[in-house]
Amino acid sequence: MTPLRIEPLGKEVFRDFGEVIETAGTQHFTINQGYAERYTDLAHVDVQAEGGAVNISIVTADPRPLPIAIKLMERHPLGSQIFLPLQARPWLVVVARDPQDARSYRVFSARGQQGVNYARNVWHHPLLVFDRDSRFVVVDRKGPGNNLEEVWREDGKELLLTP
């Protein structure tokens, strides 16, 4: 198995794969008579291909056994997909330009205050968390058409992730 290196998640290093969603360093303004701050336009939701609509879900995830064998990658050809944590817990983001080329993989450590918006057609691994019952808001596409492609790596060609 090929080991993968983990790097910190940031807007610049993730730009080719989508958007990092975080309030740090973004424009905001006061609302609700001064009792709240609004951080707006943090991500571009891309779901309208082939008549799609916005779907908002909550997903609860549990950690996988360590070390993590990266076997499956997926992508969504008809829309973007946002994962936004509801707790301040770190989690992992795995993306690749080509799911069969181990050299194209990138692994990012996301702080609990960071979400991601995978751009349309970006290969990514399903959700990877460190803590039981980690909750995320997911914003993605619903509607007609096939919006999920999966690629399984061959047995013995899994990539190894040791956080």
C-alpha positions in Angstrom: 0.0 0.0 0.0 1.2 3.5 -0.8 1.2 5.9 2.2 -0.4 9.4 1.8 0.9 12.6 3.3 -1.5 14.9 5.2 -1.3 18.7 4.7 -3.3 21.6 6.3 -6.4 22.6 4.4 -6.4 26.2 3.0 -8.1 28.1 0.3 -5.1 28.3 -2.0 -4.0 24.7 -1.8 -7.6 23.5 -2.3 -8.5 25.9 -5.1 -8.2 23.3 -7.9 -10.6 21.0 -6.2 -13.3 23.4 -5.0 -13.7 25.9 -2.2 -12.8 26.0 1.5 -15.8 27.3 3.5 -14.7 29.3 6.6 -15.4 32.6 8.2 -11.8 33.5 8.9 -10.7 36.4 6.7 -14.1 36.9 5.0 -16.4 39.9 4.7 -19.2 40.1 7.2 -21.8 42.5 8.5 -23.9 43.0 11.6 -27.6 41.9 11.5 -30.4 41.3 14.0 -30.1 44.6 15.8 -26.4 44.1 16.4 -26.8 40.6 18.0 -25.4 38.6 15.1 -22.8 38.7 12.3 -23.6 37.5 8.8 -20.8 35.9 6.7 -22.3 35.7 3.2 -21.5 34.2 -0.2 -19.0 31.6 1.2 -19.5 29.1 -1.6 -21.0 28.6 -5.0 -23.7 25.9 -5.1 -23.6 24.3 -8.5 -26.6 22.0 -8.9 -28.7 23.1 -11.9 -27.3 20.8 -14.6 -30.1 18.6 -16.1 -32.8 20.2 -14.0 -31.3 19.6 -10.6 -32.2 21.4 -7.4 -30.6 22.1 -4.1 -30.7 19.3 -1.5 -29.8 20.0 2.1 -29.1 17.1 4.5 -27.5 16.3 7.8 -25.1 13.4 7.8 -23.7 11.7 10.9 -20.4 9.9 10.5 -18.2 7.6 12.5 -14.4 7.1 12.2 -13.0 4.3 10.1 -10.5 1.8 11.5 -6.9 3.0 11.5 -4.9 3.0 9.3 -7.4 4.0 6.7 -7.2 2.1 3.4 -8.3 4.5 0.6 -10.1 2.1 -1.8 -13.1 4.1 -3.1 -13.2 7.5 -4.8 -16.3 9.2 -6.1 -17.3 12.3 -8.0 -20.5 14.1 -8.9 -20.7 15.1 -12.6 -23.9 17.2 -12.3 -23.2 19.4 -9.3 -21.0 20.5 -6.4 -21.1 19.0 -3.0 -20.7 20.9 0.3 -19.7 19.3 3.7 -20.0 21.8 6.6 -19.2 20.5 10.1 -21.7 21.2 12.9 -19.1 20.6 15.6 -15.6 22.0 16.1 -13.9 18.7 15.3 -11.0 18.1 12.9 -11.7 15.8 9.9 -9.9 14.7 6.7 -10.5 15.6 3.0 -9.1 13.3 0.3 -9.1 14.4 -3.3 -7.5 13.2 -6.5 -7.1 14.3 -10.1 -7.1 10.7 -11.3 -8.3 8.0 -8.8 -6.1 5.4 -10.4 -2.9 7.5 -10.1 -1.6 7.5 -6.5 0.6 10.5 -7.3 -2.5 12.7 -8.0 -3.9 12.3 -4.5 -4.0 15.1 -1.9 -5.0 14.7 1.7 -6.0 17.8 3.8 -6.6 18.1 7.5 -9.6 20.4 8.0 -10.2 22.2 11.3 -13.6 21.9 12.8 -14.4 25.5 11.6 -13.7 24.6 7.9 -16.0 23.0 5.4 -15.4 22.2 1.8 -17.3 22.6 -1.5 -16.1 19.9 -3.9 -16.4 21.3 -7.4 -18.3 19.4 -10.0 -16.4 16.3 -11.3 -13.8 16.4 -8.5 -12.8 12.9 -7.3 -13.0 12.7 -3.5 -13.2 10.1 -0.8 -16.3 9.6 1.3 -16.4 11.5 4.6 -13.5 10.8 7.0 -13.9 11.8 10.6 -12.0 11.2 13.9 -14.9 11.2 16.3 -18.1 9.2 16.6 -21.3 11.0 15.7 -19.6 13.8 13.8 -22.4 15.8 12.1 -22.2 17.7 8.9 -24.6 19.7 6.8 -24.4 18.5 3.2 -25.6 20.7 0.4 -25.7 18.9 -3.0 -27.9 18.2 -6.0 -31.1 16.3 -6.2 -33.0 15.6 -9.4 -32.9 13.6 -12.6 -29.7 12.2 -14.1 -26.8 10.2 -12.7 -24.8 12.4 -10.3 -22.6 9.7 -8.8 -19.5 8.0 -10.3 -17.4 5.6 -8.2 -14.0 4.1 -8.8 -12.6 1.3 -6.7 -8.9 0.8 -6.5 -7.7 -2.7 -7.2 -7.0 -5.0 -4.3 -3.4 -4.5 -3.2 -3.4 -1.0 -4.8 -5.1 0.7 -1.9 -3.6 3.9 -0.5 -2.8 4.0 3.2 -3.7 6.9 5.4 -2.3 7.1 8.9 -3.5 10.3 10.6 
